[in-house]
Amino acid sequence: MAFCLIAGAAFAQHTLILKSGEKMNGNLKSFNDNKAIFEFKGNELKFDAAEISSIVFDDRPAADIPTGLKGVGYVLNGRKMTKTPVYENLTMKKGIVVVSVTVDKYGSVMKASPGAEGTNTTDKYLLDLSKNAAQGAKFDNCPKCPLQMEGTITFTF
């Protein structure tokens, strides 16, 4: 993968699209030795070329890339997620966090415990972020369901 940068566009808007589906609008500072330095929200972030899907080099924002639930999956038999958890990873930390959830028949998450089987990180920030996000999820109303159901919500960072 080869990239060529032309100097002189110090304030150009670029869009970096990662293979994970995450899009960031900012400024590509450099690309050397298969490493990109990208300025995003005032922070300089470093990426390996293998993590990058594409870079848009003009002022037009990149088209939306379908990413399913954008890093969120769930298992709750017979139920549908009606409100996707909202979260923003303000770090470059990576990992998968599986949160065990207890959901009532009205679809509200009553209990969330991060670190279930499948979790591959012990990072406190990602665990706490996942727990808080999971508590904001909502599932469909199910009058015929038991008072409480057990399931999982998986966050991929």
Secondary structure, DSSP 8 states (H G I E B T S, - for coil): ------TT-TT--EEEEETTS-EEEEEEEEEETTEEEEEETTEEEEEEGGGEEEEE-SSS-------TTTSEEEE-TT--EEE-------S----EEEEEEEEETTSBEEEEEE--TT-----HHHHHHHHHHHHT-EE---TTS-SEEEEEEEEE-
